Amino acid sequence: MTYFFETYGCQMNQAESASVEQLFIARRWEKSHSAQTADIVVINTCSVRTTAENRIFGRLGWYAGLKAVRSCEPGAKSKSLEDAVLFVKDGPRPLTLVVMGCMAERLLSTLKQDYPVIDYVVGTFAKQQFGSIISAVEKHDTPVSLDDTESYRFAPLSYEPGAFTAFVPIMHGCNNFCTYCIVPYVRGREISRPVSDILAELDVLSSYGVKEVTLLGQNVNSYSGLREGKTGDDSGSGEKCRFPELMQRIADHLRKTQSPIGWVRFISSHPKDLSDELIDVIAREPVLCRHIHLPVQHGSDRILKAMNRKYTRAEYLSLVARIRDRIPDVSLTTDIMLGFPGETEDDVADVIALMWAVRYETSFMYYYNPREGTPACTMPAQIPLAVKKERLQRIIDLQLEMTQEEMAKRTGRTVKVLAESVSRDSKDELIGKTEQDERVAFASPPSLIGSFVQVHLDALSGNTFRGKLVL
């Protein structure tokens, strides 16, 4: 039997899709090349913005058409799906459609009722019940009932077979309640994974030859896992390990075990929780990448307070100064939101001034998108869409200019690069990334994919370095 995943949204969703995929692999299912021929399709959804949910609603309509085709008599052909024409050669082929992720949790009680094409809606806290779904499909049983009252549990492994990079969730949920954000409502409160479980997963990934891992959490800096404990044990008993200590223990463990993992990254960070102790650990441990994604969201103290971000502009800039002082070769990236309720042109000017002060290498920039159930959704002085888009475009234009200037400073250096794939522009070139998470194109045989290599950065083309392999 075969399965197929569609994953939307953040890196945590990618990790959770990979962890569920491990259940299919353990049952000897095969990965389908397309949704049209799979026995189960799993859509892992995002709920951060309305546009993300609207895209899923569109896909559900597409799957309703596909299910109709799959129930046809032998030889029938779809005329309603432009790119999903399917001939049913051996009679009807049932399709089981599963929707999981943040949107599934947010609409847990209504989604299946509104979209009967869905067979299962799996909320944030019910992913461990996928085994029952798989068994029901294997036995052609009637759909099983799911218990959405269970507590969150970390999967033992979040790995995509054959990959040389991997995500490792270390904590889940968020306690910050930024006024614009729906994450605490769909992910729940913060839960941290025991240190021993994290190190055990790193050992498995090392055995698979993984070269780079990214530690994941809605707020990794607030990690507080048991120094000793078992998966799912968040009872509060036992000594807790904070994030800087975890990073040091990971670095020590990888060194002791002579792991092939050469780079460790982490996302996402909350500025209020990124400590000087963590900065010092990154500065002294070569395995920890000199790249920090530090979401600022805005540059105005008034808007930051309205967002409930719990730091001021001055505190953020002081943190940036300490990072740059201890880690001179660090690259800083961020998230910036324009058009928050009540935002004025003076507030936008504060964002621009902060960007010039920090000089981010890249930014994820977006305009405020109201999410039902969050405090910001009902705040007065909502900004018209046209104004939000115009303000956002100014920020984008500035960041594009800044990115070029900051990346150009790195040309002429020879740097460590992880070769990732063959370039789409030339079969004789590979695309890799630097420790600072920058893209590099360089001539190289495909045999080096998945390896660390030395590359001289010759020039900058757009946002991609052109380099030469150093043998």
ZIKAQUI-V850366 format. One record per residue. RES is the residue in one letter. SS is DSSP state (H for helix, E for strand, - for the rest). PHI is phi in whole degrees, 0 to 359 (NA if undefined). OMEGA is omega in radians with two decimals (* if undefined). Layout:
((RES:SS:PHI:OMEGA) (RES:SS:PHI:OMEGA))
This chain:
((M:-:NA:-2.99) (T:E:232:3.13) (Y:E:229:3.12) (F:E:210:3.14) (F:E:247:2.86) (E:E:241:-3.08) (T:E:242:-3.14) (Y:-:240:2.99) (G:-:94:-2.89) (C:-:278:3.12) (Q:H:296:3.09) (M:H:297:3.07) (N:H:297:3.10) (Q:H:299:3.13) (A:H:295:-3.11) (E:H:289:3.02) (S:H:298:3.13) (A:H:296:-3.14) (S:H:290:3.08) (V:H:292:3.10) (E:H:301:3.11) (Q:H:301:3.11) (L:H:292:3.09) (F:H:295:-3.13) (I:H:298:3.13) (A:H:297:3.12) (R:-:267:3.09) (R:-:65:2.98) (W:-:283:3.11) (E:E:248:3.13) (K:E:281:3.13) (S:-:278:3.10) (H:-:282:-3.12) (S:-:205:3.11) (A:H:293:-3.05) (Q:H:300:-3.03) (T:H:249:-3.10) (A:-:275:3.04) (D:-:276:3.03) (I:E:231:2.97) (V:E:244:3.10) (V:E:247:3.07) (I:E:256:3.11) (N:E:264:-2.87) (T:E:256:3.09) (C:-:241:-3.12) (S:-:231:-3.05) (V:-:294:-3.13) (R:-:229:-3.13) (T:H:300:-3.12) (T:H:299:3.12) (A:H:295:3.14) (E:H:290:3.14) (N:H:298:3.10) (R:H:296:3.11) (I:H:294:3.12) (F:H:302:3.08) (G:H:297:3.12) (R:H:295:3.13) (L:H:295:3.05) (G:H:296:3.09) (W:H:298:-3.13) (Y:H:290:3.05) (A:H:298:3.08) (G:H:294:3.14) (L:H:296:3.12) (K:H:297:3.11) (A:H:297:3.10) (V:H:296:-3.07) (R:H:294:3.13) (S:-:265:-3.09) (C:-:289:3.05) (E:-:287:3.13) (P:-:307:3.11) (G:-:87:-3.13) (A:-:291:-3.09) (K:-:223:3.12) (S:-:284:2.99) (K:-:248:-3.04) (S:-:263:-3.10) (L:-:249:-3.04) (E:-:301:-3.05) (D:-:246:-3.12) (A:-:225:3.09) (V:-:293:-3.02) (L:-:227:3.04) (F:-:266:3.13) (V:-:267:-3.00) (K:-:278:-3.00) (D:-:245:-3.13) (G:-:97:-3.11) (P:-:303:3.09) (R:-:241:-3.14) (P:-:299:3.06) (L:-:235:3.07) (T:E:260:-3.11) (L:E:250:-3.13) (V:E:243:3.07) (V:E:245:3.14) (M:E:231:3.05) (G:E:97:-3.00) (C:H:295:3.11) (M:H:294:3.09) (A:H:298:3.12) (E:H:293:-3.10) (R:H:295:-3.09) (L:-:249:-2.99) (L:-:304:-3.02) (S:-:272:-3.03) (T:-:237:-2.96) (L:H:297:-3.11) (K:H:291:3.11) (Q:H:294:-3.13) (D:H:283:-3.11) (Y:-:230:-3.09) (P:-:299:3.11) (V:-:298:-3.12) (I:-:282:3.07) (D:-:267:-3.14) (Y:E:221:2.96) (V:E:249:-3.05) (V:E:253:-3.13) (G:-:286:-3.08) (T:-:304:-3.01) (F:-:258:-3.09) (A:-:242:-3.06) (K:H:298:-3.13) (Q:H:292:-3.14) (Q:H:267:3.10) (F:H:301:3.12) (G:H:302:3.12) (S:H:292:3.10) (I:H:296:-3.13) (I:H:300:3.14) (S:H:299:-3.14) (A:H:297:3.12) (V:H:292:3.13) (E:H:300:-3.07) (K:-:267:-3.09) (H:-:57:3.13) (D:-:278:3.01) (T:-:293:-3.11) (P:-:305:3.13) (V:-:274:3.07) (S:-:271:-3.12) (L:-:252:3.09) (D:-:259:-3.11) (D:-:265:-3.13) (T:-:261:-3.11) (E:-:290:3.08) (S:-:280:-3.11) (Y:-:292:3.07) (R:-:231:3.07) (F:-:281:3.03) (A:-:286:3.14) (P:-:292:-3.07) (L:-:210:3.07) (S:-:237:-2.99) (Y:-:222:3.06) (E:-:269:-3.06) (P:-:309:3.10) (G:-:88:-3.10) (A:-:282:3.06) (F:-:251:2.94) (T:E:235:-3.07) (A:E:209:3.02) (F:E:260:3.12) (V:E:231:3.08) (P:E:295:3.12) (I:-:242:3.06) (M:E:207:-3.03) (H:E:218:3.11) (G:-:91:-3.09) (C:-:207:3.11) (N:-:253:-2.96) (N:-:276:3.12) (F:-:54:2.92) (C:-:302:-2.93) (T:-:292:-3.13) (Y:-:263:-2.87) (C:-:255:-3.13) (I:-:265:-3.04) (V:H:306:-3.12) (P:H:300:-3.10) (Y:H:278:-3.12) (V:H:253:3.13) (R:H:253:3.13) (G:-:85:-3.10) (R:-:283:-3.07) (E:-:294:3.02) (I:E:227:-3.12) (S:E:251:-3.09) (R:-:272:3.12) (P:-:301:-3.12) (V:H:303:-3.07) (S:H:299:3.12) (D:H:291:3.12) (I:H:295:3.14) (L:H:295:3.11) (A:H:295:3.11) (E:H:293:3.09) (L:H:298:3.09) (D:H:296:3.11) (V:H:296:3.13) (L:H:297:3.09) (S:H:298:3.14) (S:H:295:3.10) (Y:-:272:3.12) (G:-:81:3.12) (V:-:296:-3.08) (K:-:254:-3.08) (E:E:216:3.05) (V:E:234:3.05) (T:E:239:3.10) (L:E:282:-3.01) (L:E:242:2.98) (G:-:184:3.05) (Q:-:297:3.04) (N:-:208:-3.02) (V:H:299:-3.10) (N:H:296:3.14) (S:H:265:3.08) (Y:-:308:3.14) (S:E:208:-3.06) (G:E:267:3.11) (L:E:295:3.05) (R:-:296:3.06) (E:-:227:-3.13) (G:-:172:-3.09) (K:-:243:3.10) (T:-:305:3.12) (G:-:87:-3.14) (D:-:274:3.08) (D:-:231:-3.04) (S:-:288:-3.11) (G:-:97:3.12) (S:-:277:3.13) (G:-:91:-3.11) (E:-:282:-3.10) (K:E:262:3.11) (C:E:253:3.10) (R:E:273:-2.99) (F:H:300:3.12) (P:H:300:3.10) (E:H:294:3.10) (L:H:301:-3.14) (M:H:298:3.10) (Q:H:293:3.13) (R:H:294:3.09) (I:H:296:3.13) (A:H:300:3.13) (D:H:296:-3.10) (H:H:294:3.14) (L:H:296:3.11) (R:H:292:-3.11) (K:H:295:-3.09) (T:-:273:-3.10) (Q:-:53:-3.09) (S:-:292:3.03) (P:-:286:3.11) (I:-:293:-3.06) (G:-:256:-3.14) (W:E:225:3.02) (V:E:234:3.09) (R:E:244:3.05) (F:E:208:3.03) (I:E:206:-0.11) (S:-:257:-3.13) (S:E:257:2.96) (H:E:255:-3.06) (P:H:306:-3.09) (K:H:291:-3.07) (D:H:249:-3.13) (L:-:275:-2.97) (S:-:268:3.03) (D:H:297:3.10) (E:H:298:3.12) (L:H:294:3.11) (I:H:303:-3.14) (D:H:294:3.12) (V:H:297:3.13) (I:H:298:-3.09) (A:H:297:-3.05) (R:H:260:-3.08) (E:-:251:-3.06) (P:-:298:-3.10) (V:-:287:-3.14) (L:E:271:-2.99) (C:-:297:3.09) (R:-:277:3.10) (H:E:214:3.14) (I:E:232:3.02) (H:E:269:-2.97) (L:E:233:-3.04) (P:E:298:3.11) (V:-:266:-3.14) (Q:E:72:3.13) (H:-:201:-3.13) (G:-:248:-3.10) (S:-:256:3.10) (D:H:301:-3.13) (R:H:296:3.14) (I:H:287:3.09) (L:H:302:3.10) (K:H:294:3.12) (A:H:296:3.09) (M:H:283:-3.06) (N:-:64:-3.11) (R:-:277:2.98) (K:-:69:2.95) (Y:-:210:3.10) (T:-:258:3.08) (R:H:303:-3.12) (A:H:296:3.13) (E:H:295:3.12) (Y:H:295:-3.13) (L:H:295:3.08) (S:H:295:3.10) (L:H:297:3.11) (V:H:301:-3.14) (A:H:298:3.13) (R:H:292:3.09) (I:H:298:-3.08) (R:H:291:3.11) (D:H:292:-3.09) (R:H:272:-3.10) (I:-:231:-3.01) (P:-:300:-3.08) (D:-:266:-3.11) (V:-:290:2.92) (S:E:252:3.14) (L:E:248:3.05) (T:E:234:-3.00) (T:E:204:2.95) (D:E:245:3.11) (I:E:227:3.13) (M:E:248:3.05) (L:E:251:3.03) (G:-:84:3.08) (F:-:295:-3.11) (P:-:310:3.12) (G:-:86:-3.11) (E:-:294:3.11) (T:-:246:3.08) (E:H:296:3.07) (D:H:296:3.10) (D:H:294:3.09) (V:H:297:3.09) (A:H:299:3.09) (D:H:295:3.09) (V:H:297:-3.12) (I:H:299:3.14) (A:H:296:3.11) (L:H:294:3.11) (M:H:299:3.11) (W:H:293:-3.13) (A:H:289:-3.08) (V:H:271:-3.08) (R:-:59:3.09) (Y:-:297:3.08) (E:-:285:2.99) (T:E:213:3.10) (S:E:219:2.93) (F:E:265:-3.00) (M:E:244:-3.10) (Y:E:204:3.08) (Y:E:260:-3.10) (Y:-:301:-3.13) (N:-:237:-3.08) (P:-:299:3.08) (R:-:241:-3.13) (E:-:304:3.13) (G:-:101:3.10) (T:-:259:-3.11) (P:H:302:-3.07) (A:H:295:-3.09) (C:H:297:-3.11) (T:H:251:3.10) (M:-:291:3.08) (P:-:288:3.08) (A:-:60:3.02) (Q:-:295:-3.05) (I:-:272:3.09) (P:-:301:-3.08) (L:H:302:-3.12) (A:H:298:3.12) (V:H:291:3.11) (K:H:301:-3.11) (K:H:294:-3.13) (E:H:294:3.12) (R:H:294:3.13) (L:H:298:-3.11) (Q:H:298:3.09) (R:H:299:-3.13) (I:H:292:3.12) (I:H:298:-3.14) (D:H:300:3.13) (L:H:295:-3.11) (Q:H:294:3.10) (L:H:300:3.10) (E:H:296:-3.09) (M:H:293:3.13) (T:H:300:3.12) (Q:H:300:-3.10) (E:H:293:-3.09) (E:H:288:-3.14) (M:H:291:-3.13) (A:H:299:3.13) (K:-:295:-3.08) (R:-:267:3.12) (T:-:296:-3.12) (G:-:92:-3.13) (R:-:261:2.96) (T:E:255:-2.99) (V:E:229:3.05) (K:E:282:-3.09) (V:E:228:3.00) (L:E:264:-3.14) (A:E:288:-2.97) (E:E:250:-3.04) (S:E:195:3.03) (V:E:286:3.14) (S:-:296:3.07) (R:-:288:-3.10) (D:-:272:-3.11) (S:-:206:3.14) (K:-:290:3.13) (D:-:267:-3.12) (E:E:241:3.01) (L:E:249:3.00) (I:E:251:3.09) (G:E:225:3.08) (K:E:224:-3.13) (T:E:270:3.05) (E:-:301:3.13) (Q:-:275:3.08) (D:-:69:3.10) (E:-:255:-3.13) (R:E:277:3.14) (V:E:224:3.01) (A:E:251:-3.12) (F:E:205:3.12) (A:E:292:-3.09) (S:-:189:3.04) (P:-:289:-3.14) (P:H:300:-3.12) (S:H:299:-3.12) (L:H:271:3.10) (I:-:300:-3.11) (G:-:90:-3.13) (S:-:246:2.96) (F:E:275:3.14) (V:E:225:3.05) (Q:E:261:-3.10) (V:E:228:3.04) (H:E:273:-3.12) (L:E:275:-3.05) (D:E:277:-3.02) (A:E:201:3.13) (L:E:239:3.10) (S:E:238:-3.00) (G:-:66:3.08) (N:-:253:-3.14) (T:E:236:3.05) (F:E:286:2.92) (R:E:256:-3.04) (G:E:223:-3.14) (K:E:232:3.13) (L:E:296:3.12) (V:E:256:-3.08) (L:-:268:*))
